[in-house]
Amino acid sequence: MAPREERADVVVIGAGVLGLYQLYRAVQAGYSALLLEAGGGVGGTWYWNRYPGCRFDSESYTYGYLFSEELWREWSWSEEFASQPETERYLNYVADKFDLRRHIRLDSKVTSAGWDEGAASWVTGTSDGFEARSRYLVSATGVLSVPQFPDVPGREDFRGEAYHPARWPQAPVDFSGKRVAIVGTGSSGVQIGPEIADEVASLVMYQRTPTWATPLNNHRISAEQQAYLKANYASIKAELDASVSGFLHKPPGKKAFDDSPAQRRAFFETIWHSPGFAKIGANYDDLLFNQEANAQWCAFMAEKIRAIVTDQATADRLIPKDHRYVGLRPPYVTGYYEMFNRPNVSLVSLRETPIVKVTETGIETSDGLREFDIIIWATGFDFGTGAMLRMGIVGAGGLTLNDYWAAGPVTYLGIMAHGFPNLFFPGGPHGASGNNPRYGALQIDFVQDLIDYARERGRRRIEVPKQAEQDWMTMLAKLEAYSPFEKRGQYYGANTPGKPRVHLLNPGGRPKLDAFMAAAVESGYQGFLG
């Protein structure tokens, strides 16, 4: 019979990209470590999100691990933007290569985590009655791990098949000849639609807010590119380590109106055909701050959409009218606009005809009932804080994290919170926007170095000083005005009913994260060690 209680120096929650790296760092440093994972396998986001079309929109080799040159040389990504099955295989390969599985307990959903002041340790419980006691607790649950369902009357009454992309079944879903609805046209909805459009009898895309979707421009990685990647690990790692966004895309070094109208149009054409996030990182230097520059790029994209989509009424509905580029998180697509030229695919604007209710047979909007065999709720996530506020975390003096964050998350570096000693949450709220594994790895390195520093000095308790936390929060508040994101989007929690509408990212980005980390290290972590 499996033990119902275990002790470890470090308990990690979540077996995603960051959780596995945190486990690796702890084990390498000689700590006893245990990772608790709610799912039946490793991978985190890339375990749960196995829906059709799920893939990176960061270049595969920039998203994967950089801590091991041997791993870099052994693993060959097949595509510029890898699909979910390949990414899941990669993360399983990492778990095996570095002998991490013996430290991982699967099917272990955390339901409680309490700080024991007398023993200076955390007691963490799971839904199956298991309990772990540890000196340190690291929540690597990520910002996109809790699926969000809309509050629609009758949603549970539907008698057909219903799915959320983040809880997709392991067995393939049979779409052949089915009448399918996809509710939501964010990052997952726009990936699923083109993948299934040629299988289904009919596909209706229910769109509340159109987004500025642009081509992913994926391709197979050639033998020549593979050879280049293998030979240039050191320089690529150095470039990614220095990159503000965590990408290899290079800004052009010019502003939009440095170019003539003809040059600007030619430049936009190049950007349209560039890969993924190069639409931001390699676009004009002032794109996100100059409204007229952004408006011209939006006009160019709108022209592209109208040229692709035959029905101009549909094209018009697909073009955002209420936000600039990067006002909401822009998705990257393959065949999405082309899909609407198929006779079996249609678009419903929920602004024009909102959902009234879901029935046993379909979705009723203000213009009537449409019947479906399958409904896919591609309605996003409880972003940033969703997972952490569902784990029953109780810190010093009985302070609950839910109470401390009642008005929104209060953090230091997006890693720690005052009143919660020896608790760390890399990859959580207030992280730098960009290529998440890149800044997340920096956060984990900071956490592990801090734990090592405390061990070397015989200290058992680490807590961020209140002033350090306040300094970080003051920086976030001052720089929020420079964030391009709309307050009605997920990065403000606006898609989650009842959630405080506060900025959940770090508008200072990686430069501020680096600066605050460096200051803490240079001070000898002044005030952190109890």
C-alpha positions as CSV (number, residue, x, y, z in Angstrom):
1,M,0.0,0.0,0.0
2,A,1.3,3.4,-1.0
3,P,2.3,5.7,1.9
4,R,-0.2,8.3,3.0
5,E,2.4,10.7,4.3
6,E,5.8,11.8,3.1
7,R,8.5,14.2,4.1
8,A,10.7,16.2,1.8
9,D,12.8,19.3,1.8
10,V,10.9,20.7,-1.2
11,V,7.4,20.0,-2.5
12,V,6.6,21.2,-6.0
13,I,3.1,21.4,-7.3
14,G,2.6,20.9,-11.0
15,A,4.5,18.8,-13.5
16,G,4.5,21.4,-16.3
17,V,7.6,23.0,-18.0
18,L,8.4,25.0,-14.9
19,G,7.5,22.4,-12.3
20,L,9.8,19.9,-13.9
21,Y,12.6,22.4,-14.0
22,Q,12.1,23.3,-10.3
23,L,12.2,19.6,-9.4
24,Y,15.4,19.2,-11.5
25,R,17.1,22.2,-9.7
26,A,16.1,21.0,-6.3
27,V,17.3,17.4,-6.9
28,Q,20.6,18.6,-8.4
29,A,21.2,20.8,-5.4
30,G,20.9,17.7,-3.1
31,Y,17.4,18.3,-1.6
32,S,14.9,15.6,-1.1
33,A,12.0,16.6,-3.3
34,L,8.5,15.5,-4.2
35,L,6.3,16.8,-7.0
36,L,2.5,16.6,-6.8
37,E,0.6,16.6,-10.1
38,A,-3.2,16.5,-10.5
39,G,-3.0,14.8,-13.9
40,G,-2.2,11.3,-14.9
41,G,1.0,12.3,-16.6
42,V,3.6,15.0,-16.8
43,G,3.4,18.0,-19.1
44,G,1.1,20.5,-17.4
45,T,-0.5,22.6,-20.1
46,W,0.8,20.1,-22.6
47,Y,-0.8,17.2,-20.9
48,W,-4.3,18.7,-20.4
49,N,-4.6,20.7,-23.6
50,R,-4.6,17.9,-26.2
51,Y,-7.3,19.3,-28.5
52,P,-7.1,19.2,-32.3
53,G,-4.7,21.8,-33.5
54,C,-3.0,22.5,-30.2
55,R,0.5,23.7,-30.7
56,F,3.2,26.2,-29.7
57,D,3.1,29.8,-31.0
58,S,6.6,30.3,-29.6
59,E,9.3,28.6,-31.7
60,S,9.8,25.1,-30.3
61,Y,13.5,25.4,-29.6
62,T,13.1,28.7,-27.8
63,Y,10.3,27.3,-25.6
64,G,12.2,24.1,-24.5
65,Y,14.8,23.9,-21.8
66,L,18.2,25.5,-22.1
67,F,19.8,24.2,-18.9
68,S,21.4,21.2,-20.6
69,E,23.4,21.3,-23.9
70,E,23.2,17.5,-24.0
71,L,19.4,17.6,-24.0
72,W,19.5,20.4,-26.6
73,R,21.6,18.2,-28.9
74,E,19.7,15.0,-28.3
75,W,16.2,16.3,-29.0
76,S,15.3,17.4,-32.5
77,W,12.0,19.4,-32.9
78,S,10.2,18.4,-36.1
79,E,8.4,21.7,-36.6
80,E,9.1,25.4,-36.0
81,F,6.0,25.4,-33.8
82,A,5.5,21.9,-32.3
83,S,2.1,20.3,-31.9
84,Q,0.9,19.1,-28.4
85,P,1.8,15.4,-28.9
86,E,5.4,16.2,-29.7
87,T,5.7,18.6,-26.8
88,E,4.2,16.0,-24.4
89,R,6.7,13.5,-25.7
90,Y,9.5,16.0,-25.1
91,L,8.5,16.7,-21.5
92,N,8.3,12.9,-20.8
93,Y,11.7,12.5,-22.4
94,V,13.1,15.1,-20.0
95,A,11.4,13.4,-17.0
96,D,13.1,10.1,-17.9
97,K,16.5,11.5,-19.0
98,F,17.0,13.3,-15.6
99,D,15.4,10.5,-13.6
100,L,12.7,12.8,-12.2
101,R,9.8,10.3,-12.2
102,R,10.8,8.7,-8.9
103,H,10.1,12.1,-7.3
104,I,6.7,12.6,-9.0
105,R,3.3,11.6,-7.5
106,L,0.6,11.7,-10.2
107,D,-3.2,11.9,-9.7
108,S,-2.5,14.1,-6.7
109,K,-4.7,17.2,-6.8
110,V,-3.7,19.6,-4.0
111,T,-6.6,20.7,-1.8
112,S,-4.8,22.1,1.2
113,A,-1.5,23.7,2.1
114,G,-0.9,25.1,5.6
115,W,2.1,26.7,7.2
116,D,3.3,25.2,10.5
117,E,5.1,28.0,12.2
118,G,6.5,25.9,15.1
119,A,8.1,23.4,12.7
120,A,8.8,26.0,10.0
121,S,7.3,23.7,7.4
122,W,4.4,23.3,5.0
123,V,1.8,20.5,5.3
124,T,0.2,19.9,1.9
125,G,-2.8,17.6,1.3
126,T,-4.3,16.0,-1.8
127,S,-7.8,15.0,-2.7
128,D,-7.0,11.3,-2.2
129,G,-5.9,11.8,1.5
130,F,-2.2,11.9,0.9
131,E,-0.2,14.4,3.0
132,A,3.3,15.8,2.5
133,R,5.4,17.9,4.9
134,S,8.2,20.0,3.5
135,R,10.5,22.9,4.4
136,Y,9.6,24.6,1.2
137,L,6.6,24.7,-1.1
138,V,6.8,25.7,-4.7
139,S,3.6,26.1,-6.7
140,A,4.4,25.8,-10.4
141,T,0.7,25.7,-11.4
142,G,1.0,28.3,-14.2
143,V,-1.3,31.0,-15.3
144,L,-3.4,29.0,-17.7
145,S,-4.4,25.9,-15.8
146,V,-8.0,26.5,-14.6
147,P,-10.6,26.2,-17.4
148,Q,-13.2,29.0,-17.6
149,F,-16.8,28.2,-18.5
150,P,-19.4,30.9,-19.3
151,D,-22.3,31.5,-17.0
152,V,-24.9,30.5,-19.6
153,P,-28.4,29.2,-18.5
154,G,-28.9,25.6,-19.3
155,R,-25.3,24.7,-20.1
156,E,-25.5,21.5,-18.1
157,D,-28.7,20.5,-19.8
158,F,-27.1,19.8,-23.2
159,R,-27.4,16.1,-24.0
160,G,-24.7,15.9,-26.7
161,E,-21.0,15.9,-26.2
162,A,-19.4,18.9,-24.5
163,Y,-15.7,19.7,-24.1
164,H,-13.3,22.4,-22.9
165,P,-9.9,22.5,-24.7
166,A,-8.1,22.4,-21.4
167,R,-9.8,19.2,-20.3
168,W,-9.8,17.4,-23.6
169,P,-10.2,13.6,-23.4
170,Q,-7.3,11.3,-24.2
171,A,-9.3,9.2,-26.6
172,P,-9.8,11.0,-30.0
173,V,-13.2,12.7,-30.4
174,D,-15.0,11.6,-33.5
175,F,-16.2,14.7,-35.4
176,S,-17.1,12.9,-38.7
177,G,-20.5,14.0,-39.9
178,K,-21.3,15.9,-36.6
179,R,-22.9,19.3,-36.1
180,V,-20.4,21.2,-34.0
181,A,-20.4,24.5,-32.2
182,I,-17.2,26.2,-31.0
183,V,-18.0,28.9,-28.5
184,G,-15.1,31.3,-28.3
185,T,-12.5,32.5,-30.9
186,G,-9.5,33.0,-28.7
187,S,-6.2,31.1,-29.0
188,S,-7.7,27.6,-28.7
189,G,-11.0,28.1,-30.6
190,V,-9.1,29.4,-33.7
191,Q,-6.8,26.4,-33.6
192,I,-9.5,23.8,-33.3
193,G,-11.8,25.1,-36.0
194,P,-9.6,24.7,-39.1
195,E,-8.5,21.2,-37.8
196,I,-12.0,19.8,-37.8
197,A,-13.8,21.8,-40.5
198,D,-13.3,19.2,-43.2
199,E,-14.6,16.4,-41.0
200,V,-17.8,17.9,-39.6
201,A,-21.2,18.2,-41.2
202,S,-21.4,21.8,-40.0
203,L,-19.3,24.1,-37.8
204,V,-20.6,27.2,-36.2
205,M,-18.1,29.6,-34.6
206,Y,-19.7,31.7,-31.8
207,Q,-17.6,34.9,-31.5
208,R,-18.1,37.4,-28.8
209,T,-15.0,39.5,-29.5
210,P,-13.0,39.3,-32.8
211,T,-9.2,39.3,-32.3
212,W,-6.3,40.2,-34.5
213,A,-5.4,36.7,-35.6
214,T,-2.4,36.5,-38.0
215,P,-0.7,33.6,-39.8
216,L,1.5,31.3,-37.6
217,N,3.6,30.5,-40.7
218,N,4.7,27.1,-39.4
219,H,7.1,24.8,-41.3
220,R,9.0,21.6,-40.9
221,I,12.5,22.1,-39.6
222,S,14.9,21.1,-42.3
223,A,18.1,19.1,-41.9
224,E,20.1,22.3,-42.5
225,Q,18.2,24.2,-39.8
226,Q,18.6,21.2,-37.4
227,A,22.4,21.3,-38.0
228,Y,22.5,25.0,-37.4
229,L,20.5,24.7,-34.1
230,K,22.8,21.8,-32.9
231,A,25.9,23.7,-33.7
232,N,24.9,27.0,-32.1
233,Y,23.5,26.1,-28.7
234,A,25.8,28.5,-26.9
235,S,25.0,31.6,-29.0
236,I,21.3,30.8,-29.2
237,K,21.1,30.4,-25.4
238,A,23.1,33.6,-24.8
239,E,20.7,35.5,-27.2
240,L,17.6,34.1,-25.5
241,D,19.0,34.8,-22.0
242,A,19.6,38.4,-23.0
243,S,16.2,38.8,-24.8
244,V,13.6,41.0,-23.2
245,S,10.8,38.9,-24.7
246,G,12.5,35.5,-24.6
247,F,12.4,35.2,-28.4
248,L,15.0,35.4,-31.1
249,H,13.1,38.0,-33.1
250,K,15.0,41.1,-33.7
251,P,13.4,44.6,-33.8
252,P,14.1,46.5,-37.0
253,G,15.6,49.5,-35.3
254,K,13.2,51.9,-36.9
255,K,9.8,53.5,-36.3
256,A,6.8,53.3,-38.5
257,F,7.0,56.8,-40.0
258,D,10.7,56.5,-40.7
259,D,9.5,54.7,-43.8
260,S,7.6,56.0,-46.7
261,P,4.0,54.7,-47.3
262,A,5.3,52.3,-49.9
263,Q,8.1,51.1,-47.7
264,R,5.8,50.7,-44.8
265,R,3.4,48.6,-46.8
266,A,6.2,46.4,-48.0
267,F,7.5,46.0,-44.4
268,F,4.0,45.0,-43.2
269,E,3.8,42.4,-46.0
270,T,7.1,40.9,-44.7
271,I,5.8,40.9,-41.1
272,W,2.5,39.2,-42.2
273,H,4.6,36.4,-43.6
274,S,6.9,36.2,-40.6
275,P,6.6,33.5,-37.9
276,G,4.4,33.8,-34.8
277,F,5.3,36.5,-32.3
278,A,7.6,38.2,-34.8
279,K,4.4,40.1,-35.6
280,I,5.2,41.9,-32.4
281,G,8.9,41.5,-31.8
282,A,10.1,42.2,-35.3
283,N,7.5,44.9,-36.1
284,Y,8.2,48.6,-35.9
285,D,9.8,49.7,-32.6
286,D,6.9,52.1,-31.8
287,L,4.1,49.8,-32.9
288,L,2.7,49.3,-29.3
289,F,3.1,53.0,-28.3
290,N,2.3,55.0,-31.4
291,Q,-1.5,54.8,-32.0
292,E,-1.3,55.9,-35.6
293,A,1.4,53.2,-36.3
294,N,-0.7,50.6,-34.7
295,A,-3.8,51.8,-36.6
296,Q,-1.9,51.4,-39.9
297,W,-0.9,47.9,-39.1
298,C,-4.5,47.1,-38.1
299,A,-5.8,48.5,-41.4
300,F,-3.3,46.3,-43.2
301,M,-4.5,43.2,-41.4
302,A,-8.1,44.2,-42.0
303,E,-7.3,44.4,-45.7
304,K,-5.8,40.9,-45.6
305,I,-8.8,39.5,-43.8
306,R,-11.2,41.0,-46.4
307,A,-9.0,39.6,-49.2
308,I,-9.1,36.0,-47.7
309,V,-12.8,35.8,-46.6
310,T,-15.1,35.7,-49.6
311,D,-18.3,36.8,-47.8
312,Q,-17.7,40.4,-46.8
313,A,-20.3,40.4,-44.1
314,T,-18.4,37.6,-42.4
315,A,-15.1,39.3,-43.0
316,D,-16.4,42.5,-41.4
317,R,-17.4,40.6,-38.3
318,L,-14.0,39.0,-38.0
319,I,-12.2,42.4,-37.9
320,P,-11.8,44.0,-34.5
321,K,-13.3,47.5,-34.2
322,D,-12.8,48.1,-30.5
323,H,-9.1,47.5,-29.8
324,R,-5.6,47.9,-31.3
325,Y,-3.2,45.2,-32.0
326,V,-2.1,43.5,-28.7
327,G,-5.0,45.2,-26.9
328,L,-6.1,41.6,-26.4
329,R,-3.8,38.6,-26.7
330,P,-3.3,38.0,-30.4
331,P,-3.6,34.4,-31.6
332,Y,-1.6,32.9,-34.4
333,V,-3.5,30.7,-36.9
334,T,-3.3,28.3,-39.8
335,G,-6.2,28.3,-42.2
336,Y,-8.5,30.2,-39.9
337,Y,-9.8,32.9,-42.2
338,E,-9.8,30.5,-45.2
339,M,-12.1,28.1,-43.2
340,F,-15.0,30.6,-43.5
341,N,-15.0,30.1,-47.2
342,R,-16.2,26.5,-46.7
343,P,-20.0,26.0,-47.2
344,N,-20.3,24.1,-43.9
345,V,-18.7,26.8,-41.7
346,S,-20.5,29.9,-40.4
347,L,-19.9,32.7,-37.9
348,V,-22.3,33.9,-35.3
349,S,-21.6,37.3,-33.6
350,L,-22.7,37.1,-29.9
351,R,-22.6,40.9,-29.9
352,E,-25.4,40.9,-32.4
353,T,-27.3,37.9,-31.3
354,P,-26.3,36.9,-27.7
355,I,-26.9,33.4,-26.3
356,V,-30.2,33.2,-24.4
357,K,-29.7,29.6,-23.2
358,V,-28.4,26.2,-23.9
359,T,-31.0,23.5,-24.4
360,E,-30.9,19.7,-24.5
361,T,-30.3,19.9,-28.2
362,G,-28.3,23.0,-28.9
363,I,-27.7,26.7,-28.4
364,E,-30.4,29.3,-28.5
365,T,-29.5,32.9,-29.3
366,S,-31.8,35.9,-29.8
367,D,-32.3,34.9,-33.4
368,G,-33.3,31.3,-32.6
369,L,-32.1,27.7,-31.8
370,R,-29.4,25.9,-33.6
371,E,-29.0,22.2,-32.8
372,F,-25.7,20.5,-32.3
373,D,-24.1,17.1,-31.6
374,I,-21.0,18.6,-30.0
375,I,-20.3,21.9,-28.2
376,I,-16.7,23.0,-27.5
377,W,-16.5,25.7,-24.8
378,A,-13.3,27.4,-26.0
379,T,-13.9,30.1,-23.4
380,G,-10.5,30.5,-21.8
381,F,-9.1,30.3,-18.3
382,D,-9.2,31.9,-14.9
383,F,-5.9,33.5,-15.6
384,G,-3.0,34.1,-13.3
385,T,-4.5,33.3,-9.9
386,G,-7.0,30.6,-10.7
387,A,-5.1,27.5,-9.6
388,M,-3.4,29.1,-6.5
389,L,-6.7,30.3,-5.1
390,R,-8.2,26.8,-5.3
391,M,-5.6,25.0,-3.2
392,G,-6.6,26.2,0.3
393,I,-3.3,27.9,1.0
394,V,-3.0,29.2,4.6
395,G,0.1,31.1,5.6
396,A,1.5,32.5,8.9
397,G,-1.0,33.4,11.6
398,G,-3.8,31.7,9.8
399,L,-3.8,34.2,6.9
400,T,-5.3,32.6,3.8
401,L,-4.0,33.5,0.4
402,N,-7.6,34.0,-0.8
403,D,-8.0,36.8,1.8
404,Y,-4.6,38.3,1.1
405,W,-5.4,38.4,-2.6
406,A,-9.0,39.3,-2.2
407,A,-8.5,42.6,-4.1
408,G,-6.0,41.1,-6.5
409,P,-2.6,39.4,-6.2
410,V,0.1,41.0,-4.0
411,T,3.5,39.6,-4.9
412,Y,7.2,40.2,-4.9
413,L,8.7,39.4,-8.4
414,G,5.6,37.4,-9.1
415,I,7.3,34.7,-7.0
416,M,6.6,35.4,-3.3
417,A,4.0,37.0,-0.9
418,H,4.6,38.5,2.5
419,G,2.9,36.4,5.2
420,F,3.6,33.1,3.4
421,P,7.1,32.0,4.4
422,N,9.0,29.4,2.3
423,L,6.2,29.5,-0.4
424,F,7.2,30.3,-3.9
425,F,5.1,30.5,-7.1
426,P,7.3,31.0,-10.2
427,G,5.3,31.4,-13.4
428,G,2.4,32.9,-11.4
429,P,0.7,36.3,-11.5
430,H,2.9,39.4,-12.2
431,G,5.3,37.4,-14.4
432,A,6.9,39.2,-17.4
433,S,4.9,38.8,-20.6
434,G,6.7,37.1,-23.5
435,N,8.0,33.5,-23.9
436,N,6.8,32.2,-20.5
437,P,9.4,29.4,-20.0
438,R,12.3,31.9,-20.5
439,Y,11.3,34.3,-17.7
440,G,9.9,31.5,-15.6
441,A,13.3,29.7,-15.6
442,L,14.9,32.9,-14.3
443,Q,12.3,33.0,-11.5
444,I,13.1,29.3,-10.6
445,D,16.8,30.0,-10.6
446,F,16.2,32.9,-8.2
447,V,14.1,30.7,-5.9
448,Q,16.6,27.9,-5.9
449,D,19.5,30.2,-5.3
450,L,17.7,31.8,-2.4
451,I,16.9,28.4,-0.8
452,D,20.6,27.4,-1.2
453,Y,21.7,30.7,0.4
454,A,19.4,30.0,3.4
455,R,20.7,26.4,3.7
456,E,24.3,27.6,3.7
457,R,23.6,29.9,6.6
458,G,21.5,27.5,8.6
459,R,18.3,29.5,8.2
460,R,15.0,27.7,8.1
461,R,12.6,30.5,7.3
462,I,12.4,32.7,4.2
463,E,9.9,35.5,3.9
464,V,9.9,38.5,1.6
465,P,10.1,41.8,3.6
466,K,6.9,43.8,3.4
467,Q,8.8,46.8,2.0
468,A,10.3,44.8,-0.8
469,E,6.9,43.5,-1.8
470,Q,5.5,47.0,-1.7
471,D,8.3,48.3,-3.9
472,W,7.5,45.7,-6.5
473,M,3.8,46.5,-6.4
474,T,4.5,50.2,-6.6
475,M,6.6,49.6,-9.8
476,L,3.7,47.6,-11.3
477,A,1.3,50.4,-10.6
478,K,3.5,53.1,-12.0
479,L,4.2,51.2,-15.3
480,E,0.7,49.8,-15.8
481,A,-0.2,52.9,-18.0
482,Y,2.4,51.6,-20.5
483,S,0.8,48.2,-20.9
484,P,-0.9,47.7,-24.2
485,F,-3.5,45.3,-22.8
486,E,-7.2,46.2,-22.5
487,K,-8.7,46.1,-19.0
488,R,-11.6,43.9,-20.3
489,G,-9.2,41.0,-21.2
490,Q,-8.0,38.0,-19.4
491,Y,-4.8,39.8,-18.3
492,Y,-7.0,41.8,-16.0
493,G,-9.2,38.9,-14.9
494,A,-12.2,40.4,-16.7
495,N,-13.3,37.1,-18.2
496,T,-13.9,35.6,-14.7
497,P,-17.1,36.7,-13.0
498,G,-16.5,38.3,-9.6
499,K,-12.8,38.5,-10.0
500,P,-11.1,41.8,-9.1
501,R,-10.2,43.7,-12.3
502,V,-6.5,44.3,-11.7
503,H,-3.4,43.9,-13.9
504,L,-2.1,40.3,-13.6
505,L,1.1,40.7,-15.5
506,N,4.3,42.7,-15.0
507,P,4.2,45.8,-17.3
508,G,7.9,46.4,-16.5
509,G,8.7,43.1,-18.2
510,R,11.9,41.2,-17.9
511,P,14.1,44.3,-17.4
512,K,12.4,45.2,-14.1
513,L,12.3,41.5,-13.1
514,D,16.1,41.3,-13.7
515,A,16.8,44.6,-11.9
516,F,14.8,43.6,-8.7
517,M,16.4,40.2,-8.6
518,A,19.9,41.6,-9.0
519,A,19.2,44.1,-6.2
520,A,18.1,41.3,-3.8
521,V,21.1,39.2,-4.6
522,E,23.5,42.1,-4.2
523,S,22.0,43.0,-0.8
524,G,22.6,39.4,0.4
525,Y,18.8,39.0,0.5
526,Q,18.6,41.6,3.2
527,G,15.5,41.0,5.4
528,F,14.5,37.7,3.7
529,L,16.0,35.2,6.2
530,G,14.4,34.6,9.6
